[in-house]
Each structure stands twice: as C-alpha cells, then as structure tokens.
Amino acid sequence: MQRFAAVIRLRPEKEPEYRALHAAAWPGVLAALKRANIGNYSIFLRDGLLFSYLEYTGTNYAADTAAIAVDPVSRDWWAVTDPCQQPLDSVAEGQWWAPAEEIFHLD
C-alpha cells in the first residue's frame, strides 16, 4: 500500500458549495476511485487549505489515475469542483493539487 497526500487552496466564496458536493459525493466518482485501487481517502480543510490523503493498493498508480482522468463521470465532477479550488503557487506545470512529501509515519 502507498500513501499519497496533496494540498490545494479552497476559494472562500466556494466553501459552502464544496462542502455540499462532498457531503453527497457522486456514486460514479466513488466507484471510479475504488476501481483505481484508491481507498481510505479523506479531504481535510484548515485555514482555506484542502489537504487530501489516500491509500493506493494497486500496482500501477499512473495507469489507475489515468483511468480516472478519462472517466466521464469523474470529468463532470471535476467540472464542478475545480472552480472551487485554486492551485498553490508552487505546483509544477500541469499539476492541480500540490503533492505533499511524507516525512513521518507511524503504523
């Protein structure tokens, strides 16, 4: 199992919408994540920053996440969630969420 974390800003005026969307996350989006071997997925909010954490149990993360990227339901989901978010200044070109480096873990 691999752990992944990432950070992005939440646009303050979009917080109620973003919370409502995630309170009723679309079943097709959840199914796409599970098909991609992603579980124990959480998004936290603090001071305008969204922090995501997920666990990946597959063998090819790049291929599994690429499958999510072409899933029509996931793309529709991103069309409504992306306007709520603002990438950090430090993201690399082509990134949306900024990957976070794991520096400590306790099982």
C-alpha positions in Angstrom: 0.0 0.0 0.0 1.2 3.5 -0.8 0.1 6.7 0.8 -0.4 9.9 -1.1 -1.2 13.4 0.2 -1.7 16.7 -1.6 -2.8 20.3 -0.9 -4.8 23.0 -2.7 -6.5 26.2 -1.8 -10.3 26.4 -1.4 -11.8 29.6 -2.7 -13.5 31.1 0.4 -16.7 32.0 -1.5 -17.0 28.4 -2.8 -16.7 26.7 0.6 -20.4 26.1 1.1 -20.7 24.6 -2.4 -17.6 22.4 -2.0 -18.9 21.1 1.4 -22.3 20.3 -0.1 -20.8 18.5 -3.1 -18.6 16.3 -0.9 -21.5 15.6 1.6 -23.3 14.0 -1.3 -20.3 12.8 -3.4 -21.5 11.2 -6.7 -21.6 7.4 -6.6 -19.9 7.2 -10.0 -17.0 9.2 -8.8 -16.6 7.0 -5.7 -16.8 3.9 -8.0 -14.1 5.2 -10.2 -11.8 5.8 -7.2 -12.4 2.2 -6.0 -11.8 0.8 -9.5 -8.5 2.7 -9.4 -7.5 0.9 -6.2 -7.9 4.1 -4.1 -9.3 3.8 -0.6 -9.2 5.4 2.8 -9.5 8.7 1.0 -10.1 11.9 3.1 -10.1 15.6 2.4 -9.5 18.0 5.3 -9.9 21.7 5.5 -7.9 24.2 7.6 -7.5 28.0 7.1 -8.5 27.8 3.4 -6.3 24.9 2.6 -7.6 21.5 1.5 -5.4 18.5 2.4 -6.1 15.2 0.8 -4.9 11.8 1.9 -5.4 8.5 0.2 -4.1 5.0 0.2 -3.4 3.2 -3.1 -3.3 -0.6 -3.2 -2.8 -1.3 -6.9 0.4 -1.9 -8.8 0.3 0.9 -11.4 -0.7 4.2 -9.9 -0.1 6.2 -13.1 -2.3 3.9 -15.1 -5.0 3.8 -12.5 -5.1 7.6 -12.1 -5.1 8.0 -15.9 -8.2 5.8 -16.0 -9.9 8.2 -13.6 -8.9 11.2 -15.7 -10.8 9.8 -18.7 -13.8 8.6 -16.8 -16.7 10.8 -17.9 -18.4 11.0 -14.5 -15.1 12.0 -12.8 -14.5 14.6 -15.5 -18.0 16.0 -14.9 -17.3 16.0 -11.1 -14.1 18.0 -11.7 -16.0 20.5 -13.8 -18.0 21.4 -10.7 -15.3 21.0 -8.1 -12.3 22.6 -9.9 -13.8 26.1 -9.9 -13.9 25.8 -6.1 -10.2 25.3 -5.9 -7.0 27.4 -6.5 -3.7 25.6 -7.0 -0.8 26.7 -4.8 1.9 28.9 -6.5 4.4 26.1 -6.1 2.7 23.5 -8.2 4.5 22.2 -11.3 3.1 22.9 -14.7 0.2 20.6 -15.4 -0.5 19.9 -11.7 -3.6 20.9 -9.9 -3.2 19.6 -6.4 0.3 20.0 -5.0 1.8 16.7 -3.8 2.9 16.7 -0.2 6.0 14.8 0.9 5.6 12.3 3.7 8.2 13.0 6.3 6.9 10.8 9.2 4.6 7.8 9.5 3.6 5.6 12.5 1.7 2.3 12.0 
